[in-house]
């Protein structure tokens, strides 16, 4: 009885060529869709990252230009004429040679040897690279899910 | 019948099919081969053509001009920086409410509202509203948040100190190229390299992270505060004496660093295009040849001492007037001074004495020594437009024996103010003549390149330098140049009053007055040259010696140069003011 059932079961498992072909095609399509989805997800992430990077580069350039502008403005505020005028407004007067008194400090040697303690190098090790293949798959999946969620929420808000 | 016909048709297809398959396979093979052939090395011109075809579709290359290097003074104060102006434009077809936009933009740009309205309502794709506005105006316009307004940045070189040291720094014109001074001389270092950035039109391509190129920053030896004082005193003296122009150079004789180089008339590098005369752009301190007059006697005496032709004890009998080489040589006071030693020759500034010593030297020794002092050739300062002076030597068509005699007291020989100061600074520096320079450091990212002091030679020995220094101290202490004295400090110096040559000889009522000196005389920290052109007073001792005193009085405070007694007390303890860096 049992042998007959097993034989019958095994014989059922042998698919006919058409079914085999269809199964293979479906499997291939599934794999292609999966790879395509991964590729699209990766491309989309790259594209988004590229755009963000471009924006950051533009922002950096603008900040650098702004920094140069500020440097010029600060230098303009620090011109000798301006400082002199401000000092006069505050009541300062220019010192003459008679107003200056130099003193000799006993025992002070400007040529003394100055020892500098060298800074110890920071030897904190770099973090190890720990990402696994499954972790990468999970990351892609999360990214894809996030984008779908973002897309859905955009649709809802419309 | 029908079956037979179908059979025949199938038979034909069956027969022909192998040929079709073979043909298709051959074609596919050819295509694959052709495709593969592109992967093999191609001729360069074909490679380049294919790459250009490839890139034209989805990639464009932008040329990024490097930011010009910043110029700082020795204390890090910016002397030349980069800023941006903006060209403002608008796309009229993107403006929905032209009246309101015209009102807003007119207020921000300070322009006519009607003109802006007409521009906005024109039927062009884009129209320029302002060719160049400042960053603050740009911010105002950006705050309006008007769609369709474009603001294109235009690089601009800005000089925050205004006209200060403009002839040393030079300027950058609209083509972003440096002219004159440091901007011109170090154009390549300051400008940096143009870099290329590829911009892809494919959204999946990551943008290139290109750091914008930056020319080398330049740190000058110029001290902005010393420069300010020099320019301030120069302007004051010109106003007081009615001089037509002048120059002040302050230098460290030990290493050749130029601390200040001021000339009048000058210009504002922010508006160099507004000058009335192009000669204003030229730096007279390095580009103007002039006859220095009696300051040259110091060099004549030093040369004669170095050659061993005379000793410090040398004396001669001074007459008010002698005839040499067919020309009369007269003392400035038309007086005979009897038996005179070398020190008194300088103290009294006697032309007859200088001519006598030159005669004793002879032309060969005289010109060899003067050549050692660098006359007749450029000192090689790192500024654009240096002249080499004019020293006719035997054999030159414009040389004569009379010329040799007058050269001994600074007539008939032309020098630049910087040459004169460099030569006298050799006396201050124990006979070692240092090359003047205005750049102290280059900063290229994290790399700092220090300019090393260079010696031009040793025209005289240290012993002779010391002897001449003592004579120059006597000039200030005892001579007609005592208006240059500053209590508490020992100063070595010499004035020169030079006649101005014209087509038929010399002008009778105009002079160029010069003072060259250094202090503290026994351990010099600064050497100074002051020159005034055509002042109302004729004699240098009356005109420039007081200017020297005023200038030095301010500089010793600023540069923290203590009086001699304090300095010597410090030296006695083993210290030295030379090691105190400002």
Interface residues (C-beta under 8 A of the other chain):
Chain A: X43 X46 X47 X49 X50 X51 X53 X54 X57 X61 X64 X65 X68 X69 X71 X72 X75 X76 X78 X79 X80 X81 X94 X95 X96 X97 X100 X102 X103 X104 X106 X107 X108 X109 X110 X111
Chain B: X67 X70 X77 X78 X81 X82 X83 X84 X135 X153 X158 X160 X161 X162 X164 X203 X204 X205 X206 X207 X209 X212 X224 X225 X228 X486 X487 X488 X553 X554 X556 X557 X562 X563 X566 X569 X570 X573 X574 X575 X576 X579 X580
